[in-house]
Amino acid sequence: MRYGNVSPMQTNLTASLRGEIRAEMARQGLTRHSLASATDMSVWALGRALSGSRDFGFSEVADVAAALGIPAHELIARAERAA
């Protein structure tokens, strides 16, 4: 669910970010369980964020990027290029 005025660009960026995280998980052979255990997110919260049922928080993006071994700015830049 989205609250307030969310631009199409923001929606595309968040969808691209989810896609980039899923793609990197696939490249590294990571499951939701393994990524969740490497962050402070529960498997349930990670699954909802990856599916788009909820957005990733800023600190969650940083934690996920660190767990993937990618600087957060690089993960966001990839999503921006794909959006």
C-alpha positions in Angstrom: 0.0 0.0 0.0 1.3 3.4 -0.9 0.7 6.5 1.2 0.7 10.1 0.0 1.8 11.4 -3.4 4.2 8.8 -4.9 5.4 9.7 -8.3 5.7 7.1 -11.1 9.5 7.6 -11.0 9.5 6.6 -7.3 7.4 3.6 -8.0 9.6 2.5 -10.9 12.7 3.0 -8.7 11.4 0.9 -5.9 10.4 -1.8 -8.3 13.8 -1.7 -9.9 15.5 -1.9 -6.5 13.5 -5.0 -5.7 14.5 -6.4 -9.0 18.2 -5.6 -8.5 18.2 -7.3 -5.1 16.5 -10.4 -6.5 18.9 -10.5 -9.4 21.9 -10.2 -7.1 20.5 -12.9 -4.8 20.2 -15.2 -7.8 23.7 -14.5 -9.0 25.0 -15.4 -5.5 22.7 -18.3 -5.1 21.1 -16.8 -1.9 17.7 -17.6 -0.6 15.4 -15.3 1.3 16.2 -17.2 4.4 20.0 -16.8 4.0 19.7 -13.1 3.1 17.3 -12.5 6.0 19.7 -14.2 8.4 22.5 -11.9 7.2 20.4 -8.8 8.0 18.2 -7.7 10.8 15.1 -8.5 8.7 12.8 -11.4 9.3 12.1 -13.7 6.4 8.5 -12.5 6.4 9.5 -8.8 6.2 12.1 -9.5 3.5 9.6 -11.5 1.5 7.0 -8.7 1.7 9.6 -6.1 0.7 10.8 -8.2 -2.3 7.3 -8.8 -3.5 6.4 -5.1 -3.2 3.8 -5.5 -0.4 5.9 -3.1 1.6 8.9 -0.8 0.7 12.4 -1.3 2.0 13.4 1.2 4.6 16.6 3.1 4.1 18.5 1.1 6.8 17.2 -2.1 5.3 18.6 -1.2 1.9 21.9 -0.6 3.5 21.8 -3.9 5.5 20.8 -5.9 2.4 23.5 -4.3 0.3 26.1 -5.0 2.9 24.9 -8.6 3.1 25.2 -8.9 -0.7 28.7 -7.4 -0.5 27.7 -4.4 -2.6 27.9 -0.7 -1.5 24.4 0.6 -1.0 25.1 3.5 -3.5 26.0 0.9 -6.2 22.8 -1.1 -5.6 20.7 2.1 -5.8 22.6 3.3 -8.9 21.9 -0.1 -10.6 18.2 0.4 -9.8 18.2 3.9 -11.1 19.8 2.8 -14.4 17.1 0.0 -14.8 14.2 2.3 -13.8 
